[in-house]
Amino acid sequence: MSLSMMVVIILFFVFLFLGFPVLFSLGLPCIFWLFMNPRMPDTIIAQNMMSYMTSFTLICLPGFLFVGRLMNSCGVTDRLFKLSIATVGRFRGGMAHANAFCSALFASMSGSAIADAGGLGLVEMRMMKRAGYKLEFAAGITAASSVLGPIIPPSAAMVLIGTVAEISVASMFFGGFVPGVILCSALMVQIAIRSVVTKEGRSWPSTKVPLRGVIKSVLESIPALMTFVIIMGSIWAGICTPTEAAVVAALYSIFLGVVYKKLTIKLLWQTLKQTTAACGPLLIIMTSASVFTWVLMREGLPQMITAWMQNVAALNGNTIVLLSCLVIFLIIGCFIDSTCAVLLCAPIVFPVIKSIGIDPVQFGVVMTLALIIGVITPPFGICLFVVSGVAKVPVKDVTKEAVKYLPAMIIVLLLITFFPDIVLFLPKTLLGYVPR
């Protein structure tokens, strides 16, 4: 390892743990590297800062974020939660089941864990508290179920991975659907087990909705659920690319807001500002991350990792490589935001993965889940802080409840890691994807 590479990596961690914003933690070491390499032209930084910004695929990111926020503002979340209660509320702990199920439904529109935790989470926790559940428990399952946001398509994290690693975003979308359903089921199974084996769980109420109410909830929710059909159906039929599907979904969400009589010019403007506020920092961080990864690639870090992983794969097979990656991603997710982690890891890891014969679409979905588990993992799980702020519950209490669902998530992560067809079945069947 060269001196300049060591300086860049050490400075990155120093700035990060000193509390510098990620933008500067990534960018400042690159400036130091430039001083250490005076023959390198200054324009190289500007050129690399724009390397991701010219991607057509990346345009769909603000589109999907806009859809999730507008749906939230137009009352769609209330309809989805009522549908969830009508569907699974009849079981003991029905509101908790409905929380997980509703997060899965909302994930098909938002693609973001934070949107789920901060927007839908408010509705879920308020109704669970009214039904007699402890607020700490409601906050914990809300934070845990927010992990479904980036797994079930459309997914902002998958868009980033597809853009950076140059793999099919459409294939990743379809690849994430079955794991998302399994993860939602795993959370609900864990809730069911707790409702039987724990004293607190045996006191959880059920919420039975008469047949007439069920039919009404289904009919009211159909227009909102059509968002997922429009996005995935248009991609599957070859009518739209993911970017074009995001635009169509954004127009449909505006149409729904008008139909529900919730949309006003003021609300539309606020939603646009919220989307811009969410995308702006993300895109700026991407410019800094693109330079940082370019420097590491210039210094030969990918080649070092490739040689190490190829040696490990030759001696022990791909299983040890996959397990090593999972451990690394889970640790990184505990300390770095998933978006930054994707931008840092994907350009370095994916060339290695492809070289040893692991399918990039399957690995992309695995990477998404492994990193996104970090949003509910201390010390820097962002959704823990979001839910804590919304629910007015101490972070430690939210964390204590949320981490109880980590075993279910780890089991699903291992399943999709060692059984690739769980991820690849839909891309192969519907898109004709050929695994590598």
LINTA-V524975 format. One record per residue. RES is the residue in one letter. SS is DSSP state (H for helix, E for strand, L for the rest). PSI is psi in whole degrees, -180 to 180 (* if undefined). Layout:
res=RES ss=SS psi=PSI
res=RES ss=SS psi=PSI
//
This chain:
res=M ss=L psi=130
res=S ss=L psi=160
res=L ss=H psi=-45
res=S ss=H psi=-36
res=M ss=H psi=-42
res=M ss=H psi=-41
res=V ss=H psi=-45
res=V ss=H psi=-47
res=I ss=H psi=-43
res=I ss=H psi=-44
res=L ss=H psi=-38
res=F ss=H psi=-49
res=F ss=H psi=-34
res=V ss=H psi=-50
res=F ss=H psi=-39
res=L ss=H psi=-47
res=F ss=H psi=-13
res=L ss=L psi=-6
res=G ss=L psi=12
res=F ss=L psi=146
res=P ss=L psi=149
res=V ss=H psi=-36
res=L ss=H psi=-47
res=F ss=H psi=-32
res=S ss=H psi=-33
res=L ss=H psi=-38
res=G ss=H psi=-41
res=L ss=H psi=-42
res=P ss=H psi=-31
res=C ss=H psi=-34
res=I ss=H psi=-41
res=F ss=H psi=-41
res=W ss=H psi=-38
res=L ss=H psi=-39
res=F ss=H psi=-33
res=M ss=H psi=-13
res=N ss=L psi=72
res=P ss=L psi=-20
res=R ss=L psi=-13
res=M ss=L psi=129
res=P ss=L psi=143
res=D ss=L psi=-29
res=T ss=H psi=-13
res=I ss=H psi=-32
res=I ss=H psi=-47
res=A ss=H psi=-41
res=Q ss=H psi=-43
res=N ss=H psi=-27
res=M ss=H psi=-28
res=M ss=L psi=6
res=S ss=L psi=-38
res=Y ss=L psi=-26
res=M ss=L psi=-21
res=T ss=L psi=6
res=S ss=L psi=127
res=F ss=L psi=-37
res=T ss=H psi=-35
res=L ss=H psi=-21
res=I ss=H psi=-26
res=C ss=H psi=-17
res=L ss=H psi=-55
res=P ss=H psi=-28
res=G ss=H psi=-49
res=F ss=H psi=-37
res=L ss=H psi=-38
res=F ss=H psi=-43
res=V ss=H psi=-48
res=G ss=H psi=-43
res=R ss=H psi=-40
res=L ss=H psi=-40
res=M ss=H psi=-39
res=N ss=H psi=-42
res=S ss=H psi=-26
res=C ss=L psi=12
res=G ss=L psi=10
res=V ss=H psi=-35
res=T ss=H psi=-36
res=D ss=H psi=-43
res=R ss=H psi=-41
res=L ss=H psi=-39
res=F ss=H psi=-37
res=K ss=H psi=-39
res=L ss=H psi=-41
res=S ss=H psi=-42
res=I ss=H psi=-42
res=A ss=H psi=-29
res=T ss=H psi=-48
res=V ss=H psi=4
res=G ss=L psi=-16
res=R ss=L psi=-14
res=F ss=L psi=159
res=R ss=L psi=133
res=G ss=L psi=31
res=G ss=H psi=-38
res=M ss=H psi=-35
res=A ss=H psi=-42
res=H ss=H psi=-44
res=A ss=H psi=-34
res=N ss=H psi=-49
res=A ss=H psi=-43
res=F ss=H psi=-41
res=C ss=H psi=-36
res=S ss=H psi=-38
res=A ss=H psi=-41
res=L ss=H psi=-44
res=F ss=H psi=-30
res=A ss=H psi=-29
res=S ss=H psi=-1
res=M ss=H psi=-33
res=S ss=H psi=-46
res=G ss=L psi=16
res=S ss=L psi=132
res=A ss=H psi=-38
res=I ss=H psi=-39
res=A ss=H psi=-39
res=D ss=H psi=-50
res=A ss=H psi=-42
res=G ss=H psi=-30
res=G ss=H psi=-69
res=L ss=H psi=-35
res=G ss=H psi=-35
res=L ss=H psi=-45
res=V ss=H psi=-46
res=E ss=H psi=-48
res=M ss=H psi=-36
res=R ss=H psi=-45
res=M ss=H psi=-34
res=M ss=H psi=-38
res=K ss=H psi=-42
res=R ss=H psi=-32
res=A ss=L psi=-5
res=G ss=L psi=8
res=Y ss=L psi=150
res=K ss=L psi=140
res=L ss=H psi=-33
res=E ss=H psi=-42
res=F ss=H psi=-44
res=A ss=H psi=-41
res=A ss=H psi=-39
res=G ss=H psi=-47
res=I ss=H psi=-29
res=T ss=H psi=-45
res=A ss=H psi=-44
res=A ss=H psi=-43
res=S ss=H psi=-17
res=S ss=H psi=-20
res=V ss=H psi=-25
res=L ss=H psi=-25
res=G ss=L psi=-50
res=P ss=L psi=-7
res=I ss=L psi=-48
res=I ss=L psi=130
res=P ss=L psi=153
res=P ss=L psi=149
res=S ss=L psi=126
res=A ss=H psi=-39
res=A ss=H psi=-39
res=M ss=H psi=-34
res=V ss=H psi=-45
res=L ss=H psi=-46
res=I ss=H psi=-45
res=G ss=H psi=-39
res=T ss=H psi=-48
res=V ss=H psi=-42
res=A ss=H psi=-4
res=E ss=L psi=52
res=I ss=L psi=166
res=S ss=L psi=118
res=V ss=H psi=-39
res=A ss=H psi=-44
res=S ss=H psi=-38
res=M ss=H psi=-39
res=F ss=H psi=-53
res=F ss=H psi=-33
res=G ss=H psi=-27
res=G ss=H psi=-12
res=F ss=H psi=-53
res=V ss=H psi=-46
res=P ss=H psi=-35
res=G ss=H psi=-42
res=V ss=H psi=-42
res=I ss=H psi=-41
res=L ss=H psi=-43
res=C ss=H psi=-43
res=S ss=H psi=-40
res=A ss=H psi=-41
res=L ss=H psi=-41
res=M ss=H psi=-36
res=V ss=H psi=-42
res=Q ss=H psi=-37
res=I ss=H psi=-43
res=A ss=H psi=-40
res=I ss=H psi=-44
res=R ss=H psi=-33
res=S ss=H psi=-15
res=V ss=H psi=-42
res=V ss=H psi=-13
res=T ss=L psi=149
res=K ss=H psi=-43
res=E ss=H psi=-42
res=G ss=H psi=-35
res=R ss=H psi=-14
res=S ss=L psi=-5
res=W ss=L psi=136
res=P ss=L psi=163
res=S ss=L psi=158
res=T ss=L psi=98
res=K ss=L psi=131
res=V ss=L psi=130
res=P ss=L psi=160
res=L ss=H psi=-40
res=R ss=H psi=-40
res=G ss=H psi=-37
res=V ss=H psi=-48
res=I ss=H psi=-41
res=K ss=H psi=-43
res=S ss=H psi=-41
res=V ss=H psi=-47
res=L ss=H psi=-39
res=E ss=H psi=-26
res=S ss=H psi=-16
res=I ss=H psi=-47
res=P ss=H psi=-40
res=A ss=H psi=-42
res=L ss=H psi=-20
res=M ss=H psi=-17
res=T ss=H psi=-46
res=F ss=H psi=-41
res=V ss=H psi=-41
res=I ss=H psi=-45
res=I ss=H psi=-58
res=M ss=H psi=-35
res=G ss=H psi=-42
res=S ss=H psi=-35
res=I ss=H psi=-45
res=W ss=H psi=-40
res=A ss=L psi=-8
res=G ss=L psi=11
res=I ss=L psi=-38
res=C ss=L psi=150
res=T ss=L psi=167
res=P ss=H psi=-36
res=T ss=H psi=-46
res=E ss=H psi=-36
res=A ss=H psi=-34
res=A ss=H psi=-39
res=V ss=H psi=-44
res=V ss=H psi=-43
res=A ss=H psi=-37
res=A ss=H psi=-43
res=L ss=H psi=-39
res=Y ss=H psi=-38
res=S ss=H psi=-36
res=I ss=H psi=-42
res=F ss=H psi=-43
res=L ss=H psi=-40
res=G ss=H psi=-37
res=V ss=H psi=-44
res=V ss=H psi=-41
res=Y ss=L psi=-4
res=K ss=L psi=36
res=K ss=L psi=-22
res=L ss=L psi=128
res=T ss=L psi=166
res=I ss=H psi=-39
res=K ss=H psi=-44
res=L ss=H psi=-41
res=L ss=H psi=-43
res=W ss=H psi=-41
res=Q ss=H psi=-40
res=T ss=H psi=-40
res=L ss=H psi=-40
res=K ss=H psi=-40
res=Q ss=H psi=-41
res=T ss=H psi=-42
res=T ss=H psi=-41
res=A ss=H psi=-32
res=A ss=H psi=-38
res=C ss=H psi=-33
res=G ss=H psi=-57
res=P ss=H psi=-37
res=L ss=H psi=-46
res=L ss=H psi=-35
res=I ss=H psi=-42
res=I ss=H psi=-37
res=M ss=H psi=-38
res=T ss=H psi=-41
res=S ss=H psi=-41
res=A ss=H psi=-34
res=S ss=H psi=-38
res=V ss=H psi=-44
res=F ss=H psi=-47
res=T ss=H psi=-34
res=W ss=H psi=-41
res=V ss=H psi=-46
res=L ss=H psi=-39
res=M ss=H psi=-37
res=R ss=H psi=-35
res=E ss=L psi=-6
res=G ss=L psi=16
res=L ss=H psi=-44
res=P ss=H psi=-38
res=Q ss=H psi=-38
res=M ss=H psi=-44
res=I ss=H psi=-40
res=T ss=H psi=-46
res=A ss=H psi=-42
res=W ss=H psi=-47
res=M ss=H psi=-37
res=Q ss=H psi=-38
res=N ss=H psi=-43
res=V ss=H psi=-44
res=A ss=H psi=-38
res=A ss=H psi=-35
res=L ss=H psi=-38
res=N ss=H psi=-2
res=G ss=L psi=174
res=N ss=H psi=-16
res=T ss=H psi=-47
res=I ss=H psi=-37
res=V ss=H psi=-46
res=L ss=H psi=-44
res=L ss=H psi=-39
res=S ss=H psi=-44
res=C ss=H psi=-41
res=L ss=H psi=-46
res=V ss=H psi=-44
res=I ss=H psi=-46
res=F ss=H psi=-41
res=L ss=H psi=-40
res=I ss=H psi=-46
res=I ss=H psi=-42
res=G ss=H psi=-24
res=C ss=H psi=-23
res=F ss=H psi=-24
res=I ss=L psi=140
res=D ss=L psi=142
res=S ss=H psi=-35
res=T ss=H psi=-48
res=C ss=H psi=-39
res=A ss=H psi=-41
res=V ss=H psi=-47
res=L ss=H psi=-30
res=L ss=H psi=-43
res=C ss=H psi=-41
res=A ss=H psi=-47
res=P ss=H psi=-25
res=I ss=H psi=-41
res=V ss=H psi=-40
res=F ss=H psi=-39
res=P ss=H psi=-35
res=V ss=H psi=-45
res=I ss=H psi=-44
res=K ss=H psi=-36
res=S ss=H psi=-24
res=I ss=L psi=9
res=G ss=L psi=16
res=I ss=L psi=134
res=D ss=L psi=129
res=P ss=H psi=-31
res=V ss=H psi=-47
res=Q ss=H psi=-45
res=F ss=H psi=-34
res=G ss=H psi=-41
res=V ss=H psi=-41
res=V ss=H psi=-45
res=M ss=H psi=-40
res=T ss=H psi=-50
res=L ss=H psi=-42
res=A ss=H psi=-42
res=L ss=H psi=-37
res=I ss=H psi=-21
res=I ss=H psi=-26
res=G ss=H psi=-19
res=V ss=H psi=-15
res=I ss=H psi=18
res=T ss=L psi=127
res=P ss=L psi=157
res=P ss=L psi=-11
res=F ss=L psi=30
res=G ss=L psi=109
res=I ss=H psi=-36
res=C ss=H psi=-25
res=L ss=H psi=-42
res=F ss=H psi=-37
res=V ss=H psi=-49
res=V ss=H psi=-39
res=S ss=H psi=-43
res=G ss=H psi=-39
res=V ss=H psi=-44
res=A ss=H psi=-12
res=K ss=L psi=43
res=V ss=L psi=139
res=P ss=L psi=144
res=V ss=H psi=-38
res=K ss=H psi=-33
res=D ss=H psi=-39
res=V ss=H psi=-43
res=T ss=H psi=-43
res=K ss=H psi=-38
res=E ss=H psi=-41
res=A ss=H psi=-39
res=V ss=H psi=-13
res=K ss=H psi=-19
res=Y ss=H psi=0
res=L ss=H psi=-40
res=P ss=H psi=-42
res=A ss=H psi=-41
res=M ss=H psi=-42
res=I ss=H psi=-39
res=I ss=H psi=-46
res=V ss=H psi=-40
res=L ss=H psi=-43
res=L ss=H psi=-37
res=L ss=H psi=-48
res=I ss=H psi=-17
res=T ss=H psi=-44
res=F ss=H psi=-3
res=F ss=L psi=81
res=P ss=L psi=-29
res=D ss=H psi=-20
res=I ss=H psi=-39
res=V ss=H psi=-42
res=L ss=H psi=-9
res=F ss=H psi=-53
res=L ss=H psi=-45
res=P ss=H psi=-40
res=K ss=H psi=-41
res=T ss=H psi=-44
res=L ss=H psi=-30
res=L ss=H psi=-6
res=G ss=L psi=25
res=Y ss=L psi=137
res=V ss=L psi=111
res=P ss=L psi=149
res=R ss=L psi=*
//
